[in-house]
């Protein structure tokens, strides 16, 4: 199972990892995988991404989200150099997986001089999964809290007495969200 694909990727050279990552990011365009023994790794990566997509699509606030095909997270050793290389709109929050890329593949970003923190597709995917699971969990909490009336958006200074600002980038309002001090403290401690 997963341990088997981890053992497989641990034995790969950097060149093999780059080839596998390129396949993962371009397979829907017909890119062939030269080493067929690596197919289980690519399949495990795809399953992890698609299972998170299904959860995101089930949320009220992200049900119409569009996703990047053949997604593989890109995390670089020098985030500032990556920001300059992409020179596109700021990527704010953890919903970056929903946005198109300025540089579509890891291979292309490396050709521009960016150095990923790892070439291991399973490690990259695990980082993605951790981020996505947190994104999904906070969205679920926020959607329920709005529905139940535990939080609400108010113009600053117009919130009910004793309510404090919730540290969230939750969508749906241009105003900050507020909740009772106890609710906000627990949530803010979780996200900070």
N, C-alpha and C positions, 0 to 999 in steps of 0.2 A: 504494500500500500504506500502511504506517504513516505515512510521510512525508506522504502526501496528507491523512490525517485530522489530522495535526499542523498542517498549513497551514490546514486548515478551522477548527480550534478557535482558532487564533491570530487569526483575523478576527472572532471572535464578540464581541459586547458582553457585559457582565456579566449583563444581563437574559437574553440568549440562553443563556449558560452555566448560569444558575440554572434555566431551563426545561429544558435538556438534562439537568442533574443530577437534576431532579425526575422526568423520564421514566425515567432509568436506575434510580432507586431505587424506582419504583412501576410499572414496565411490566408485571410479572406480574399486576397488579391491573386491567389494562386501560387504563392511562393512555395517551392518544394522544400521538404526537410531532407537533407542529404543523408544524415545518420538516423535511420528509422528507429533505432534503439532509444532515441530521445523522445519519441512520440508520447510516452507516458508522462514525461515532465511537462511537455506542452499542454497535454490534456488536463493535468492537475492544475496548472496555472489558469487555463481557461475556465475550468469548473469553479475555482475560487472566485474569479472575477464575475462570472455569470450568476452565481448564487447571490452575490452582493447586489448585482443589478436588479434581480428579482425582488429583493427586500426593499430597495430604494423605490422601485416602481410601485410597490404596494403602499408607500407612504402618501398621505394626502398632499403634502406640500411639494413632493418631487415626482408625482405620478406621471407628469408629462416631460420628464427630463429626457434629454437625448444623450447618448453615450458615445464615447470614442470607440470605434471598432478596434478589435485586437489590442486591447489596452494592456500596457505594461508600464508600471510606474517608473518615472525617471527622477532620481534623487542624486544630486551632484555634490562632490566634495567641497566645491566653492559656489555656494548659492548666489552670491553677488555676480560672479562671472556668468552664471546661467541666466540671471535676470537680464544682464546686459546683452547676452547672445540672443535671447528671445525678443527683447525690445518690443514686446507687445503689451497689451493691457495687463494691469496688475492681476496676479492670481491670488485672490483673497479667499480666505477660509479653506475648508477642507473639501469643498465641492469641485476642486480642480479636475477631477476625473470626468466631469460632465462637459468640459470645455475642449474645443479643438486645440491642436498643438501648433505652435509656430514651427518647430522642428519635429517632424512626425516620428522619427525613430531614434533609438539610442545610438545606432551606428552613425547616423547623420550628425547627431550632437557631438559624438566623439571626433568626427572629422572636423568639426568646428573648434576643437580643442577643449571641450568639456570632459571632465573625468567623473564617471559615476562612482558612487561610494562602494558599489559592488557590481560585478557582472553576473552574479548568480541569480537566475530568474526566480528561483524559489525564495531567496532572501528578499528580493525586490517585491515579490508577490505577498510575502508575509507582512512586510511593512505596509503595503497597500491594504491588506485585509485588516490589520490592526487599526489603521486610520478609518477605513470604511465602517468597521464595526462600531467604532466610537461615534462616527457621524450618524449612523443609523440609530444607535441608542439615544443620542441627544435629540435627534429629530422626533423619535417616538415619545420621549418624555415631554418635549415642548408641544407637540400636537395634542397630547392628552391634557397637558396643563392648560392650554388655550381653550380646549373643548370644555373642560371642567370648571373654567373660570378662575383657576389658580394664578394665572398670569394674564396681563393685559397691557396693551400698548397705550401710553399716555404721552402727551407733550411734557417735557421736563417741568417739574413743579406742580403738575396737575394730578399726580397720582394720589390715591387715597393715603390718608395719614398712616404712617407706620410701614408703608410699602417702600421697598428699595429696588434699585435697578438690577436687573438680571443680566449677567455677562453673557450675551448671546448675539449671534449674527443671524438668528432665526428670521426667515423672510416673512413677508406678508404685511409689513408696516415700515414706514419711514421714521417712525418714532421708536424710542427705546421701550423695552418691555419692563414691567414692574411686577413684583410679587410681595407677599408678606415677608417680613424680615427673615423668619425661620426658613421659609421655602427658598428664598433667594440665597441665603447663606449655604444651604446644603447644595444647591445646584452650582453656585459659583465656586464652591470648594472643589466640586467634581471637575469642572471645566478649566479651572486655573492651574 
